[in-house]
Structure formats: C-alpha cells, structure tokens
Amino acid sequence: MLNVSTHRSVGIPATSTWFEWHIDLIRPGSRALDLACGSGRHAIAAAARGAHVVAADRDSEAIAAGREAGKERHAKIEWNVTDLEGEWPAWGDFDVVMVFNYLDRERMPRIREAVRPGGILLMETFLTTQREEGWGPTSDAHLLLPGELARLVAPFEILHGREVAEPVDDGSWRLIASVVARRRT
C-alpha cells in the first residue's frame, strides 16, 4: 500500500495531520465522500487505501487538477463539480465523510445524513483565532467558535477531537478544530 504521507503529486498539497492520524478508519472497499475536496488530496489518499471515493467541489479547475493527480496514482475516484450550497446529486450514504477546511453550518444536517449508521465523520476546519495569523478565512461564516464543532456534529458520538495551534510547512500556524465522530446505529 502506498504511504500517502511520503508521496505528493505535483501541485497537490500533503494530507492533513488529522487525516494521517486517522487513516486506518478508511478501509479497503469502504465508501468515502470528500466534500469541498479542492484538488483532492484526501480523496486521492483514501482511494490509495482502497476506498471507493466520491469527491465534490465547486471549483472546476481544482477538480481537474485532482483528476490529473488521481490518474498519476491510478486512483479510482468519482469527481464531481458540485456547488455544495445548492442541490447535491444522490450519492447515497458513506462509511466515511471527510470535510477539511470547509464550514457550512446550514448544511451540517445534510453532511451528517451522508454518513451511514455506524459510519465516521472526519472533519477539520479553522477557528476564529485563525484571523490573528493573517491568513486563511476571515469571515465568521467560515470560522468556528471554540467548542462549536462538537455541537455541529451532535448527535454523533465524538471518538476524538481537538482544538489546537498546529505548525504549517512554511513556519506559520493553523488554529483548527478537528473531530472524528461516529453516527450512532
């Protein structure tokens, strides 16, 4: 099996450390959904683990870059240019739903519904304190308040969560909240 942390496709960033810590939750044959996937760094890594992946983002150029990077890795991914603020295709439900660096409070019920009973939501995004770093999202609509992520994933069972400052490759910091939560059966 390919070690995703040591292989980067040209133009595709490395997967998040939160993803790397929980990569064993993605099993061969599982169904995974990567929402707001960008260029697909997590979708490609999940496919490398043997998951059947659906990836969605509204940015057609990012999807095209992900599709090309996925071809390099022979990743079988269903790529979708989809505005997540509009109607979603009928993708069904998933063993793992991944949401990284994206926050849409209004659609959290839809995101939770995409996780099949017993399945996992793997989510990470920026906290309001990220603004102090001078990069990243600045709108309150795209930043979490302290403790908010746990409320947004309820009634899922939180298996692991954190709110931290984490170093980034360029020497800056990401102030993030992360969660692994299981939909109760």
C-alpha positions, -999 to 999 in steps of 0.1 A, spaced: 0 0 0 13 35 -9 23 56 21 4 88 14 25 110 36 56 104 16 42 108 -19 29 141 -32 15 146 -66 27 177 -83 5 206 -73 -14 186 -47 -7 195 -10 0 169 16 -29 155 35 -37 170 69 -21 155 100 -56 148 114 -63 127 83 -29 109 87 -36 101 124 -70 85 114 -62 70 81 -68 35 94 -105 44 96 -105 42 58 -106 6 48 -104 -12 15 -138 -14 0 -153 13 21 -173 42 6 -158 76 12 -171 111 4 -147 141 3 -167 173 4 -152 206 -7 -123 184 -18 -103 211 -37 -77 193 -57 -85 160 -39 -56 154 -15 -77 134 9 -98 118 -18 -66 105 -35 -52 93 -2 -85 75 6 -85 58 -28 -49 47 -23 -62 29 8 -87 10 -14 -118 31 -7 -144 38 -33 -143 76 -33 -167 104 -44 -151 138 -44 -170 171 -48 -160 207 -51 -174 237 -70 -140 247 -83 -138 230 -117 -100 238 -120 -93 222 -87 -113 191 -97 -94 190 -130 -61 191 -111 -73 164 -87 -84 142 -116 -50 145 -132 -32 138 -99 -55 109 -93 -47 94 -128 -10 96 -119 -18 74 -88 -43 52 -106 -69 63 -81 -105 54 -88 -124 85 -78 -158 98 -90 -150 136 -94 -180 160 -92 -181 197 -99 -208 205 -74 -218 237 -56 -224 223 -21 -246 253 -14 -271 241 -40 -286 207 -46 -264 176 -42 -265 146 -65 -280 114 -50 -247 99 -39 -262 77 -12 -245 72 22 -209 66 31 -187 48 56 -165 79 59 -174 115 51 -144 139 51 -147 176 54 -114 196 56 -111 234 56 -148 239 49 -176 251 71 -212 255 61 -234 254 93 -266 254 73 -256 222 55 -244 203 85 -276 182 87 -270 172 51 -234 163 59 -244 142 89 -271 125 68 -244 114 43 -228 93 70 -244 58 72 -253 44 106 -220 33 123 -200 54 98 -175 82 105 -174 119 100 -138 131 98 -138 169 99 -113 197 105 -116 235 99 -103 268 111 -112 285 144 -120 322 147 -85 328 162 -70 319 128 -76 356 118 -48 366 142 -24 347 120 -31 369 90 -40 342 66 -69 318 59 -106 326 61 -117 358 77 -155 356 76 -173 345 107 -193 323 84 -162 302 77 -146 301 112 -156 280 142 -161 293 177 -143 274 205 -164 243 213 -187 248 183 -176 218 162 -188 193 189 -222 210 188 -223 209 150 -216 171 148 -242 163 175 -258 138 180 -228 118 167 -206 102 192 -172 120 193 -144 95 193 -116 120 191 -115 158 190 -91 187 195 -87 224 192 -51 233 186 -25 256 170 -6 234 146 26 244 126 24 246 88 53 238 65 60 275 58 65 283 95 31 298 101 3 283 123 -31 269 117 -56 273 145 -81 245 140 -108 223 154 -109 186 144 -132 158 151 -137 121 144 -174 113 152 -194 82 147 -231 82 136 -249 60 161 -266 30 147 
